[in-house]
Amino acid sequence: MRRARRSYPLACALAALLFYLFALVAPFIEIRAYGRFALAKLDTGPEQFMVQGFGLAGALVFIVTLVAPALKLGLLTITLAGLRRLPPGLLKLSFRIYQVLAPWAMIDVYLLGFLVAYTKLTAYAQVHLDTALYALIGCMLCMAAADSSVDAEQVWRTLDGRSTRTPAPADGMPQGCHECGYLNHVGYDHGPGPLHCQRCGGALHARKRDSYSRAWSFLLAALAMYLPANIYPFMVLTSLSHATPYTIIGGIIELFQSGLWPLALLVFFASITIPLVKILLLGYMLITAQLGSTAHLHFRCKAYRFIDFIGRWSMIDVFMVSILIALMRFGEFASVQAARGAVCFAAVVVLTIFAVEAFDPRLMWDAEHALHE
Ligand SMILES: [Zn+2]
């Protein structure tokens, strides 16, 4: 019974990896319009971004749809398969990288972006969904099953049980590890130099370094990009020599007008609301923490976890553009060009994710401690 429970996440991870590898080589979508034919694979979108001169956006899409999922699934499979056989040091490293990469593997968000792109494609062309799409859906489901069934604490304990290090003395100051959750006890007489987690080897910080200045820089940069991301068109659709620029809001209005209001609401939340809410909430957290305020601490903590979780879903529009530029390549008959709004928007998403990552939520609780001293 225990064995069956242990092998379930491994089976899911392996299945997801196989689905993914299949999706890499198989065609994804084919479209037919004006007597012509276009076919896209997973990497066609990033490639077209590069061709059109938006290298950074291309690199971003390439990383979150190709590199991160492959690495994440590969490392998880290796860790779970080798849990009792491979050297624990190696497995600890691979499991740590898996945990860091996990939110950057955006197959689920990509599929939603595909759904939005699909509604636009059907207006101009005959769309044929190919095998890679189904494989990608299989990959997403198996990956979700693997992520939710893998017991990270259990994996760390198993690896810990196999390590031969001498346990650290249980006195000194307790300090939790960011990466594996292990409660280290840091002696008061530790020497100079950075401290490392006893269990996973990750760096230990009482507080993240330069948290305020780093979080503020990313946040202000994101804020500076937010306006151009919404004002500039993020793509230009040319149909029968007539060019229509699309802004983010324009795309949403069009979805509404076609009667696709659930999709319109989804894109509105993902593209307009989430980035703005993230910027405002994080700004509020930074200011209250720096002022030493103890108000609404529980709310602020929940809000932090919320914006940490929600950020990746803003990528829907970027993925949509990536799929449209990969397929709509019929010259003056029908074609889609990425525009600078898409790059500004991608920058907003990445900068806000970095800003949330840079902020140390423990800083909010320091005010509470200061109050009791
Ligand atoms: Zn650790």
Residues whose N, C-alpha, C, O or C-beta is under 5 A from the ligand:
A	BS01	ZN	C177 E179 C180 G181 Y182 C197 R199 C200 G201 G202
